[in-house]
Amino acid sequence: MAAAAPHSRTVAAETTLELLRDVVFTTDERGRLLKLNAAWTAHLGHPVPRSVGRPLTDFVDAPDHTRVLEALDQGARARPVELTFVDVRGQIRCMEMACQVGPVGERVGTLHDITTRRRAQRSLSAAKARAEEAVRSRSTLLAHMSHELRTPLTAILGYAELLLGALGENPPLARHAETIRRNGEHLQALVNDILDFSKLEAGTLKVEMGRFEPLAMVHEVVHALKPRAAEKGLRLDVESGPLPGQVVSDARRVRQILFNLLGNALEFTERGGVRLRARVEGPELVFSVADTGPGMTPEQVERLFIPFVPGDTDLARAHGGAGLGLTIARQLARMLGGDITVRSVPGKGTAFRVALELQTGRTAAGTPARGFPSAGRLGGRRVLVVDDSKDLRALLGMFLRREGAEVFLAADGDEALDRLLRDRLQVDLVLMDIQMPHVDGHTATGRLRDAGYTGQIVALTAHATADDQRQCLLAGCDDYLTKPITGDSLVKSLERRLANQGTPNRARWTATPRSSD
C-alpha cells in the first residue's frame, strides 16, 4: 500500500493538469514540445499527439519566433511575455506565456489565453479613437462655423449701434434698431457658448494664468451690465470685503464666469435686484451672486448644470438660450481650482457661490483698483484698417472716424503691404484682420516686421482661442481683438494702445529689418 502512494500522487497531478483551463507544456532545451495538457487542444485546436515532438515555434506567428526562444532560454528570469499563436484554423490567438527551467534542463511553462480580452481592448480603443475623431471633427466644424458667424455678427451689431445713435429722435425706428442689437447679442452669446462647450468636450480649452486686479474686474463687469439691469428696473449692487490688490488666475475666464452668472440672474429676475459680493475666505477667492428671482426646487437645482437641460423648462422657453452657460461656468471654475455651488428657495431667489483657488500677486492687499479709461477720442491719430469684408471695413472706418481718427482702408494683406512697404503710408496703428484670402494677417504682419516696420499692429479675428492669440503675437502683432466687437470696445482698446505710445510719432521703421528666423 505504501508503494502505491507515489503512483497515486502522480495520477492525481496528471488529472489536475488535464482539468486546468490554462495550457501547461514542457519542452526540451531546444524548444521541442515534450508534454501538453488537454487545454492545448481546447484553445488552439491542435491535437496533442501530433504536437508533441515538434518545436513550439511551429505554432507561433513568425514575427514572435525569436521572442519565444528568448523566453524559453531565460526561464524564470523573464517576465510573462505576450505572444501570438496560430490555431488549427489559421486564426491568431493571443497567449501570455510564463516558463521556468526545470531541474534537468527541460522548460516548464503555461499559456494563458487573452484573445478575448485583447479583442475587447482593441474594439474599445478603436471606438475611443472614432469618438475622439468625431469630437475633433465637430470642434473643427464649430470653430469654422464660429468664424463664419462672427464676421457678419460684427456688421449686424455695429450697424445696429450706429442706427441707435442716429435714430434717437425717432423712437419707433430706434426700438427696431434696439431689437436688432438685442437679438444680435443673443446670437453672439449662443455662438460663444457652443464653441466653448465643444472645446471643453474635446479637452482643447486651456486656461491662461496671469495677474489681475479682482476689485477692478468686479466693477468692470457690474458697470457693463448696469444698462441691462436698468432696462428691467432692477438694482444691480456690488459689495466687496478686503481683497488683494492682485491675484493670479485666468482673468478672461473669471470675467466670463461672472458675466454668465450675473447675466443669468438678471435674465430670470423680474422684480428686486441682483447683488454681487467679492471677498476672501481662507484659501479661496469667493464671488457670490444672489438674486430675488423665482427661485428653484431641489429637482430643478439638480438639473442646473446638465448641458442643454435648463433648470426650469418653462422659464427657459420664455427666455431662450442653449442651456450651456452654467455648465461652462462650472467647468471653467473647476479648471481654475475651484467650483460653483448653488442655494435656491422657490419664491425667494437663488444664490450662486464661486470659490476659486486664491493665489495673490505681489501688490499689497487693499491696493485701490485703477479707474477704467473712458472711450475718449482718437483725434489726430491715423489708422489703417485691413479687412477683406467690405461691410466691416466701412463699419470700422465709421467707428474710428466718429472718434476723430483719420482712417485708411485696405481690402487684404497684399494691399496693406503695398501701402505700408511701397507707398510708406505713415499711420499710428494697423488694425489687421487675420483670415483673408491670398495674403492673410499672420503673413502680412510677419513681412512687415521682417522689413523693419515697428508701428503698432492689432489683430482683429473671429477666432477666439488662446492658441490663436499666441499665433498672432508670434507673427508680430502687438495686441489681439476678437469679433464681434462693438464700436465702444474697439475705440477703448485702440485708445489704450495709443495712449501708451504717447504723442503721434510716425517714424515706423528701423534701420535693421527683423531677422527672418
Secondary structure, DSSP 8 states (H G I E B T S, - for coil): -TTHHHHHHHHHHHHHHHH-SSEEEEE-TT-BEEEE-THHHHHH---HHHHTTSBGGGGB-GGGHHHHHHHHHHGGGS--EEEEEE-TTS-EEEEEEEEEE-TTS-EEEEEEE-HHHHHHHHHHHHHHHHHHHHHHHHHHHHHHHHHHHHHHHHHHHHHHHHHHHH-TT-HHHHHHHHHHHHHHHHHHHHHHHHHHHHHHHHT------EEE-HHHHHHHHHHHHHHHHHHTT-EEEEEE-S--S-EEE-HHHHHHHHHHHHHHHHHH--SSEEEEEEEEETTEEEEEEEE-S----HHHHHTTTSTT--SSHHHHHHH---S-HHHHHHHHHHHTT-EEEEEEETTTEEEEEEEEE--B-SS-TT------------TT-EEEEE-S-HHHHHHHHHHHHHTT-EEEEESSHHHHHIIIIIS----SEEEEESS-SSS-HHHHHHHHHHTTB-SEEEEEES--SHHHHHHHHHHT-SEEEESS--HHHHHHHHHHHHHHH-S-----B-SS-----
